[in-house]
Amino acid sequence: MKIPQRIRHLVLITIVVISFIHSGVAQKRSIDLAMHHLRNADSTEWSEFTTQPERQLLLKFTAQRNATAQTLSLRQYDVKQRWDILINDRDIGNLVADEKDLMAYIPVPDGVLRDGENTLIIKCAATEPDDVKVGEIALDRRAYFNVFTEANLDISVFETGLNNLIPARITVVNDKKSLGKVVGTPPEIVAVRTGYAYTGSGKASLRLPAGKYTIYASRGFEYGVDSAQVDLRPGDRIKKTLSIKREVDTKGWISCDTHVHTFTHSRHGDATEEERVLTIAGEGIELPVITDHNTNVDLDPAAKAAGVRSYFTPVTGDELTTNVGHFNVFKTKAGTNAIDHRAEDWTRIATSINDAEKVVVLNHARDIHNGFRPFDPSRHLSSAGTAKDNWKFPANAMEVINSGSQQTDFMTLYHDWFGTLNRGYFLTPAGASDSHDVSRYTVGQARTYIQGDDNNPAKIDVDLALKNFRDGKVMVSAGLLTHITVNHTYGPGDLVPDAREVNVTVEVTGPAWTSADHVSLYANGKKIHEHKIHPVKKHVVKWKGSWTVKVPEHDIFLVAIAEGPGQGMPWWPIAKPYQPSSPHWTPKLIGSTGAVWIDGDKNGRRNSAYDYAKEIVESSKGDAGKVIRSLSSFDEAVAMQAAALLWKSGKDLASRDVQRAVKGASEQARAGFETVINEVAMIK
């Protein structure tokens, strides 16, 4: 019997559909669709987790013995510690140590599954509290690589208006807003991790599971974001072109990350030097400082080999990793012996560096490494920028934002920096990423803008840039950029000549995908003006305004700091605090200026609060009453320095005569002394 042509077509379509189901969907079965809150300890890690946690996840499911390897897939969120995955008491892998919402795939070796009931356990191997979410667990009969290479996506990223391909970060998010698994394929060279691909050429060929995705193209802080939605079916090959444009005007400012690592030379993290140069180009860093631990590394050959050397000028540095703190020292010379890292005090560190031309950055001063925290309240007076010991301060800069090691309160390190400025150390503020990874911590997320010629990123004048850095001609950015101009002329690092009153203009900028909600102006570390900003995206200039500041008869410094909301950007994920001091934390975008100095005493020099306090204490011959009475015409910062000097000379600030003098002091003198007295009580 002859079958009509229409029926033959229907039969063929039915066969194709059945084949499609068998090849993909029918191969996959859900074990548990729910998301579970797990916590391995009694204490809460993060307050955002409001549900009652389970200690571990235990699931029963039926299966057949697997003669060949299969694949377990799951969704996870906020994983910091090691969580083991076991099927039938056999360890098959771990959750990915990454705080982001992402899809994970774990190979299930042959013979792990058995006929009938099987047991899946996910449990933490660490003792530190870790709140996580895990779920949407499924088992796929196919082997690991076959599961997430069902479809192909070819992406090209152009610079708007110039029509040229540009290095970029490509972010892949599924329809549940989880980062999707991607694999890079030839001929394009890409650095790939779950949800991300960095391309140095502007092109990327990716393989990924079938499904619905949003694809984003970005290039760090200065550029806008473009996106496209795709619906991929098994066997598809789809091409997408995205276009991004430079939105933030940074002309005359060089983008620098002073703290960049590679796995190749630091041996932790995951970014090889070949991958690192792609991430640097993809995030738009023009002056990356390579600071692997106790070694001097040159990434110039790797950048040339990857074809991205035209986008930046690499600088060789060394993260001097000691038992008494970490210091980034640059520039250094690749192939030479690193600075001796065995020194046990800062005086010896300063002696071993012994080079006034080098930049020396005190890193993450509130973090504990090897049992030592540089600015621990038990040894350091934050308000006065001084410690109980008499070590020589070895640095000429300090990190105020480390995006790979966030503080619970982002202002903590700023207050520390203000204290060191008032102490007279004149440290340059630095923004840095401390990135060891391709994507867990984004290279250049926190960065430092150095005044200088940025017309040709491949030929940055390194010596001049580092001189300007040491001179404080910088801005610090972590999602926002804050400009300051005093008397229409002077900026960070400058000394404004004698004036009893100055006009201060502040402008807050950022790409259209950011917003700002607050800006503050500080004088000698004390907030003197602030303004709430209505947070509206789509505008590059978030706020611009001016204040009039009355200048005392002594020098002061001015710093402006802007902040804004930091949630909900998959191409700009902000890491949670590395060593949190509280379970409550709100991600922030930050932009701050370097310090502008005002010559209030008209002597033509930059003088710190310490200089004035020292003169007062010496002329009073250590008499606390005389010191406090002499502070009536000075601000709170000078009073704090005077109190710290008396304390370091052996004076008991809690004594009756000091307390009596403080009660009768001027408002600013009383506030300064009380601050130091409270901090001294914490010294051990």
N, C-alpha and C positions, 0 to 999 in steps of 0.2 A: 504494500500500500504506500502510495506517495504522500509524504507529510507536507502540508502547506508551508510556504516560505515563512509566513508570519509566525507559525507555531515553532518552526525551526529556530527563528530568532529568539523567541521567548525561552526556549529550552537552553540556548546558548547563554543568554543573560542569566538564567537561573544557575547554570553551572559556574559562571564567572563569580556570581554573588556567593555561592556556597564555597568556592575556592578561596575567595577573599576572607570570609568568616573563618574558615579553617586555618588560613595562613596567619591570621592576626588575632582577632577577637576571641575565637574559640580556643586559642592556645592559652589564654589568660583567664584566671579565675580569682575572684576576690577572697581573701581570708578574713579581712575585717575592714569595713568602710569608715569606721569611727576614728576620730583623733583622740589620743589619750595623753593626759598630763602625767608625766613621771617626774619624781624627785627622789634622789638617792639619800637624802638626809632629812632631819627634822626641821632644820631652819630654812626659811624661805630665801631663795637667791634673788628673785625679782618679784616685785609686788604686782606686776601685770598678770601673773598667773593667779587667778582667783579661785579656781576649782580645787577640790580635794585631790591631792596627787596619789598615784600608786607608786610603790617602791620599785616595782618592775612590771613589765608587761608579760603576761602568760596567756597564750592562746592555744586552743585545741582546734585542729582541722583535719579533715580526711584527705587522703591522697593515695596514690599508687607509688610503688617503689620506682625510683628513677634510674634507669639504666644509662642515661646520658645526663649531662649537666643541664640544669635549669636555672631560672633567675627569679630572685625575690625582689620586688619593687616596693618602695614605701615613700611616704612623705614625712619630712622631719623639720623641726624648727628649734632654734636656740640651743644647739648642742655645743657644749664647751669641753666636757670631760670625755673619757673613753667609755662608750657604751657597747657592750658585746652583744652579738646576735647569735643565738644558738637554736638549732633545729635538732630535736631528739638528742639533746645534750652534746651535740657536736658544734663547735665554734666555727661559724662560716664567715665571720667578718665583723665589722663595727659600723656604727653610725658615722657619718662624716663629721669631723670636728669643725663645725662651722655654724655660726649663729643664725644664718639666713634661712628663710623658708625655701626648701629645695626638695627635689626628687632624687632618691638614691636607689641604686641598683646593686645587688649583691649576688655573686655567683653561688649557686647551690650545687656542689660537686655531685657526681653520680654516686648513688648508693646511700645518700643522706636520708632521703624520704623512704618511708616504708608503707606497705599496704595497710589501709585502715587508718586508725587515729595517729596523728602526729602532734608534736608539741613545739611551739615557737616561744622562745624567751628572749626578751631584751632587758638587760640589766647593766648597771653602772659598775665599772671596775675601780672607780676613784672614791675617795671619802669627802672631797670638797663638794659643797652643795651645788647641784646642777638641776635647774628647772628646764625640762624639755617637753616638746610635744611630738608624738609620733603616731602614725596611723595610715589609713588608706593603703593597707597592705595587700599585695596581690602576688600570686605565683604564676610564672609564665613557663610553659614547657620548653620554650626555646632557650638556646645557649645565650650567655651574657651579651656578647657582641651583637647578636642578631636582633635582640630586643630593641635596642635604641639606635639602630641604623636603618630604620624602615623607609625613611624619606630623605631627600636631599634638598638643601637650601643654599643657593648661591647669592651672596650679598655683596653689593658694591656701595661704598660710602664716598660721597663727593662733598667738596666744600662749596657751599652755596655762593653763586656769583662768580666763582673762579673756574668752575667746571673741571677741577682736577681732583683725582682720588686723594684721600687723606687718611693717615693713620687714625684708628678709632677703636673704641670699645663697643662691642656688640653684645647686647643683653637679650636673653631669650626667656620669656615668662609664659607659662601655660595658662589655660583659662581659669585656673584656680589661684593664680598669682604666685605660683611656686616656680622657682628656677628650674628650667628643663635641662635634661642631660643632652650634651652636644659633643660631637667628635669632629675634629678637623680632618680634611682630606686634601691630598695634593691637587693642584700644584701650589696652592697658596700656603705660605708659612704663617701659622697662627699659634698663639698661646691660648690653650683652651682649658677651662675648668667648668664644672656644672653651672650652666646658665650664662657663661661668658666666653667670648672669644676676642682676643686682641689681634688686630691686623696692622702690620706696618705698611702694607701696600695699599690699603683701602679696600681690599677684596678678601672674602672668606668663603670657602666651600665647606658646608657643615652637613653632617648626617645626624638625624635625631629621630625619636619615636614619632609615629603618626599622632596627630592631634591638632588642637587649635592653640595658636601662640600669638603673642605680641612681641615684635622684634624692635628693639631700640638701638639707635646709634648715638654715641656721645663721644666727647673728647675732653673730659675734665671740666674744670670750673669755668673756663673762658668761653666755652661753646654752648650753643643750644642743643636740643635733642630732637631727633626725628624718629618716627615709629611707623610700623606697618603691621597689619594683622594677616595671618596666614592660616589656612585650614589644610593640613597636610594629610594625605592618605598614603597607605603603603605603596611604594614604587614611584611616588611623585618626585619630580625635580622642578622646583620653582625658583625663579630669579626675582630678586627684589633690589631696587635702587633707593638708597636713602641719601638725604642731603642735610648737612649741618652747617651752620654759619657761626663765625666768631661774633659773640654778642657783647662781651665785656671788654671795654677799652683798657688795655694794659700797656699801651705804648710808652716806652721809656722805663719800663719795669720788667725785670727778668724773673721768670717763674723758676723757683729753686726748691727742691726737696733735699734737705740737709741730712737725711737719715734713710738710706736705701740699702737693702741687703739682697744677696743672692744665696740660694741653697748651695750653689757650686762651691762657694768659698766659706760660708758661715756654717753649713751643714745642718741647718734646721730651717723650717719653712718649706716651701716647695718650688720657688721660682728659680729655674736655672738661669745662668747669665744670658743664654740665647732667648729665653722667655722674658727676662727682665727688660732687655732693651726694647722689646715690642710693647710692654706695658708702659714704659716711660714715654715712648712716642705716642701711644694711644691715649695717654692722659695729659699730653701737652706740657710736659716738664722740659724746660729749656736748659736748665743747669742742674742735673742730678748729681748728688754727691754720694759716691759708692762707699759705704762704711761697714764693710764686713768686719767681723770681730778679730782684733789683733792681727790684722794683715792689710796689705796695701794692694788694691786690685784696680786694674785699668780695663774699663769696658769698651774702650775705643775699638779694638779688633772685633768684638762681638757686634757692636753697632754697625760697623762697616759691612760685616758679613751678612747681616740681616737687611741691609739696605736702608737703614733708618738714621745713619749718622748725620744726615743733613738737617734733622729736626732738633738736635740738641748737642751740647758740649759736655761730655762727661768729666767729672772731677774725681780724682783719686783721694780717698780719705781712709780713716781708720777709726772704728769704734773701739777706743781704748777701754777694755772691759776688765775692771779691777774689782777687788773685794770691797772697795769703798766708793763705788759709783761707776757709771759709764759716761765716757766723754767722747764726742765726735771731734776728731782732729783732722783738719784739712787746710791747704792741699798737702798731700804727701806724694812720694814718688813710688810708683809701682816697682815691685821687685826688690826694694830695699827692706832692711830689717824694720819691723814694727817697733813702736815705742814700748819700752819695758812696762808690762802690765802687772808686775808683782808688787808694786809700791803699796804700802799699807796706810798711807796718810796723804792728804792733798798737797802738803808741802813738797813731798818727794815727787808727786805727779807733776807739779808745776816745774820742778827742777828738771825732770826727765824730758819735758816738752821743750822748755827754754827757747822759744822762738816767737818773738813779738809779731811776726808776719803771719803766723798761723791763726786760723779760727779754731777756738776750743769751745765746744758747746756742752754744757751740762745737760745730760739727757734725763728725761722722765724722773725728775727729782723727788717725786712723791711715791715712787714705786720701790718695792723691796726686792733686792737681788742679793743673794748670798747673805741674807740676814741683815742687810744694811739699807737704810733709806736715807738719802742725803739730807732731805729737809724734814726729817722726822721731828715731831714736836718735842720729843724727849731729848733732843740735842740742838735744835735749831729754833731761833726766834724768828718767825716769819715776818712779823711787822717791822723788825729792825734789820733783817737780812744778815744776822750774825749767829754764830754757834758758840756752844760752851767751850769748845777747844780753841786753840790758837793756830789752827792750820791756815796756811796761805791759800786764798781762793784761786784755783788754777784756771778758771774759765773766763772768757770774755763774751760769752753768750749763753743763753739757756732756753730750753724748749718751754714755751708757754702753752702750746697745743701739740700733742702727739696723738694723731688720729688712730694709731694702732694701740694706744695705751691711754684711753680716755680717763678723765677724772669724773667722779660722781657729780661734783660741782665744778664746772669748767673754770670758774673764777679762782679756784684754789691756787693754781700755778701763777696766775696773773698777780694775785696778792703777794705771793712769794717774790715774783719779779720786782714789784713795786718796792718791796723791802730791800732788795739788793741794790736797786737804784738809789734809794735813800741812804743806804750804807756807803755809797760811793764806788760801787763796782762797775757801774755803767755798762751793764750787760745788754747785748743786743737780743731782742726777743726773736725766737725762731718757731716757725710752724713746720712740722715734719710728719711723715707717715710711719716711719719705723717698719716699713713693709718688708716682710720676708717671703711674701706669697704672691701668686698671680691674682687671686681674687678675694681671699679671706679678709685681708686688710689692703685697701686700695692705695697704690703708690700715688703720691702727690695729692692725696685728699686734703690733708693739712699741708700747707706750703708757705714759703716765704717769698715775697716779691722784693727784689733788690733793685734799687735805682741804678739804671744803666742802659746802654744801647742794646736793644733786643731785635734789631732789624734783621740780623742773620743769626739764627739760633745755632748754626754749626760753627760759628766763629765768635763766640762770646769772649770778651776780654776778661779772662778768669781773674787775673791779678787785680784789675780795677774793680771787678764785681765783689771780690772778697774784701778789698779795702773799704768799699762802701758798706758792705755788711758789717765789718768791725766798727765802722763809724755810726752805725745805727740807722742808716738810710734804707729802711725796710718797712714793709707792711706784712701782716700775718693774715692768712686766709684759710678758712675751712668752710667754704660755701658762700662767703660774702667778702667784699673788699671795702675797707673803710679808709677814705682819704682825709687828711687833715691839712689845713693851710692856716697859718697864723699871720695876721696883718697882710694878707693877700700875697705873701712872698715865701714864708718859711715853712718847712716841712720836717718830717722825721730826721733826726740826727743833727738838725740845725740848732744854733744858739741865737735866739731872738735878742737884738740889742735892747738897751735900757728902755723900759716903758712901764708906766704905772697902770696901764690898761691895754689889753690886747683884744683884737677881734679874731675869733676862732671859727672857721668855716669847716664843716664836716659834710662829706658826701658818702652815702652808702650805696654800693652797686653790687650787682650779681646777675647771673643769667636769668632768663625769663622763667625758668623752672624753680627758682628760689624766691623766698620772700623774707623780709625782715620785720620784726615787731618791736624792737627796742634799741635805742642807742644812748650811750652814757659818755660823759666826759669826766676824766679824773685829773686832779692836780696833786702831785706828790702822793699818789695812791689813794686819795680820798675823792669820792664821787661828789662833784660840784654841780653838774647839770645832767638832766636826762630827758628823753622824749619818747613817748610811745608812738610807734609807727603802725598805721593800719596795714596789716599784711596782705598785700595784693600782688599776685604773680603777674607775669606778662610784661612788666616794666623792668628795664635794666637798672635805671636809677630808682632805688627804693625810697630814698629820703635825702634831702639836702637842706641844711639850715645853718644858722650862725648863732654864736653866743658871745657876749662880752665878759671878759674875765679881768677882775681887778688883781693886780700883781702886788704881793707884799714886798718889803724891802730886803728880801732874800730870794735866791734863785728857786725856781720850781720847774717841774716837768709836767707836760700835758700829754695825755693818752686818751684816744677815743676808742670805744669798743661797741660794736653792733652785734646783735644776735637775732636769730629767727628760728622758726620751727623746722625740724629736720626729719620728719617722718615721710614714709610712703614713696620713696624714689628707688626703684630697683637698680638703676644704673649708678646710684650714689648711696649705697647702704652704709649707715653709720654704725660702727662697732660699739658694743656696750663696754663699760669700764672694765679694764683688765684686772684691776684689784679694787673692786667696789667697796666703798665705806658705808653704803646703805642699799637696801633693796629698791629704793625709789630713784628712778632716773628718767630724765626726759632728753631725748636727742636734740641737739642744737646745731644750727649753722652759726658760724662765728667769723667776724672780720675785725681786725684791730690794727691800729697804727703803731709805728714805733714812737719813741718819746721825742717830743719837741721841748727844748730847754729855753727858759725865759731868764734873761740876765737881770734879775730883780735888784741885785746889789751894785749893778753898773760897773763891775770891775773887768768886764771883757772876758771872763773865764766862766766855765761851767762848774758850779759848786754844788755839792750834795748836802742834804740835811745833816749828814754825819760831820761835814766840815764845820758847820756852824755849832753843832752840839759839842764837838771836841773843844772848840775855842771857849765855849761857855764853861764846860766842866773844868778845863785847865785853869781858866782865870778865877774860878770859884774855889780852886784847890780841893775839889771833891766834896765840898759842903753841899749836901742835898738841898737844904733850904735855899741857899743862894742860887743854886742851879735852877730850881723851880721858879724862883722869883724872876730870874733873868730871861725866862722863856715867854714872858707875857706878849712880846711882839712877834713871836715866831709861831709857825703852824704846828699841827699835831705831829707831823713827820719828824720835825726837829726835836720835839719833846720825847718821842719814842727813842730816837738815837741817844739822847741824853740819859734817859732811863737805862738803856742797855749799857752805855759806857759806865755808869755808876755800878750796875750789877756786875759787870766784868771786872771792875776794880775791887770787888769784894763787898760792896755795900749791900746790906740787907734791905731790900725794897719793902719788905713787910714790917720793918721796924716802926716804932711809934713816932719818931721824929719825921720820917719820910711820909708816913700816912697823914700826919698833921699838916705838913707842908702841902701835900697833894690836895687836901680838902680846901685850902685857901688859895689854890692856884687858879690861873685863868682857865677858861673852858677848854681851850685846845691843849694846854699843858696837862690838865687833869685827865683828859681823854687819852692822851698819849701815854702817860705814866700808868694809868689803869690797864690799858691794853698790854703793856709789857709786863706788868705785875701778874696778870692772869696767865700769860704765856710762860713766865719764869716758874710758876707753880707746877707746870707740866714737865720741867726739865728734871732729868734723873742723873 
